[in-house]
């Protein structure tokens, strides 16, 4: 046995021989287990944040989103002050990048955003997305009291072939990686914005979801369900 280990071994044996030692070891083993658990959760959270933020440089994205006037509408912290303008706080970077590309290409039409996105380089898009994705995720302040809406959100309606929103958007609508696609955070999003997007998916005015999935889903919703879902989701 190495000489530098022998003193530690002697202390350990002495502790084992005393009742007080057992208590000391039990407490410290519990502390070590707690520290390990906290470290594991911390590492997992860091990995999830890195995946959400993507490869972009958030510091450059902060400057760009200011100089390109993104923050003017979407807020410096990604929380919009206009009920019609979406929050970007904690949004998945991959989703934001796709939307900026779609605004550039014309796959998604919005008079203001088509102009704002037209001169952005690929690096610009990635960095801006990283900045907003790294902000604390948007949170709602309450939701509708209509009980059927929560069931529709969480379980869908199999009889109508209507999938639950959580299947793609995750618990509480906080987004997830689904079939290799970064699905957006919708929980806590602006109510008016949610309502308008669902209506646009339903009418076909917006058509840039993969395989037209959102058009298919929104087409199955009634106008009242769209109103109530927008109310419920915005509160999550």
N, C-alpha and C positions, 0 to 999 in steps of 0.2 A: 504494500500500500504506500503511495507517495506520502512523504513527510508532511506536506502542506494540507493533506486531507485528514491525517490522524487526529489533530485537535478537534476538528468539527465532528468527527465520528464519536469521540469521547463525550462531547457535549450532548449529542443526539442520544447515545446510550443512557447517559445520566438522566435525561428528561424522560425516557421511556420507563425508567425504574421508579419514578416518583409520580404520585397521583396528580400533583400540580403540573408535572410535565405533560401528562396526557391531556389535561385541560388546555394547556398552552398550545400543544400540537393541534388539538381539535379546532381551537379558535383560529389558529393561523392557517390550517388547511382549508377551513371554510373561507377565510379571507382570500387565500390564493385562488380557490375555485371561483369566488365572486369576481376577482380581478380578471381571471381568464375569460369568464363569461362576458364581462364588460368589454374586454379587448376584442373578443370575437365579434360582438355586436358592432363595435366601433369600426373594425376592419370591414365588416359587411356593409356598413353604412357608407364608408369611404369608397368601396367598390361600386356601390349603387350610384353614388354621386358622380363618380368618374364616368360611368356608363351614361348617365343622364346628360352630363356636360359635353361628353365627346372629346375630340382631339383639339378643339379650338382653344385660343388663348383669351381667357376672360378679361384680362387687363386691357388688351387691345380692343376687345369687343365693347368694353365700357366706353372707351374713347370714341369708337366708331358709332356706337348707338347714340351718342350725344351729338357728334358732328353731323351725322346723317339724319338727325332729328327723329330717330325712333322713340327716344325718351319723351319727346314733346307730347306724343299721343299715348304711348304705352307706359309712361312713368319711369322715373330713374330706377325704381326698385321693381319694375315690371308689373306694377299695379296701376291700371288705367283709372283716370278720374272722370272718364266719359262712359256712360252706361252702354254706349253703342260700340266702344272700342275694346277689344279683348285684352285681358291680362296675359302677360307672358311669364310671370314669376314662377320659377320652378318647372316651366314647360320643358318637355323632352327636346334636346337640341336637334336630334334627327328630324323630328316633326317640323320644327321651325325652319330648318335648312330646306326641307322639301317645299314648304309653303313659299319661301322666298324664291326658290327656283321656279315654282309654278307661276308666281306672279311675273317673273321675268319672261317666261316662255309664253304666257298667255293662257296656260292651262287653268289658271284661276283668275277670274276677272274682278278687279276692284280699281276704280279710277285712281285713287290716291296711291294704293300700294303698288300698282303696276308702274307708276312713275318713280316711286321711292326705291324700288328694287332694281330698276333697269341698269344702273351703273355699278352694282355691287359685284366684286370679284368672288370667286369661290372661297378664297381665304376670308374675305369680308363676311360672307354669309356664315361661315363656320365659327368665326370669332364672335360675332354678334349673338349667335345662337348660344354659344358657350356662356356668355355673360348673363343672359336672361335665365338660362337653365340653372345657373348656379345660385340664383336668388331663392330665398325661402318660398316653398311652394304655396300657391294661392289657396286661401281658405274662405269658406262661406260663413255666413252668420246666422244660419237657421234655414229651415225648409218648410215646405207646404205641409199642412195637416191632413191632406188627402191620402188615406192609407193605401189606396190602390196603386199610387204612383211608385212608392218604394218597392212594392212587389213587382211592378212592371220593370223598374230599373234593375232589380237584383235577379229576377227570375224570368223576365220576358213573358211571352204568351205562346206556348207550344202549339195551341190550337190554331193560331194565326201565323205560325212559323216565324214568330218574332223573337229574336235572340235577346237575352239579357244584356244590358249595357255593360255590366261588370265583366262579361266574358272577354271583352277586348280592352275596356278602359280600366279594369281592375277595381278592387275594393274602394268605395267612396269616390270612384272616378278619378283617381290620382295617376292614371296612366301606367303603361307597362310595355314590355317587349312581347309582341304577339306574332308568332309565325315569322320571326325575323323582321318584323315591321314595328317601328316605334309609334305606339298609339298615343295620342295626346292626352294630357291632363284636361279633364272637363269639370271635375268637382271644384266648386268655388269660382268658376268662370262667370262672366257677366251674364245676367239673365236675358237681357235684350239681345245680346250677341248670340247666345245659345238658341234662342227662339228663331232668330233670323236665319241662322245656319241650317237648322233642322227644316225650316220652311223652304230654304233654297235647295237643300238636298231633295226634298220631296218634289218640288216643281221641276227639278233638273237644271236650275240656274247655276248650281254648283255641281261639278262632276269630276273632281280630282281625287276622289278616294280610290284606293287600290281595288281593282275589279268592280268598281261602282258599288261597293258594299254599302256605303252610307245612303246612297240613293235607294237601294232595295229596302233597307230598314226603314228609312223615313217615309217611303211610299206606303208602308203598312200602318203608319200612325195616323190617327185622326187629328184634326186641328186642335181639339181640346187636349188630347194627350201631349201634343207638342208644347202647348202652353204650360201644362202641369209638369211635364218633365223638365222644361227650362227652369221653372220655379224651384223644383226639388233639387236639381243638380247644382244650381247656383248656390244653394245653401250648404253644400257638403264641404 
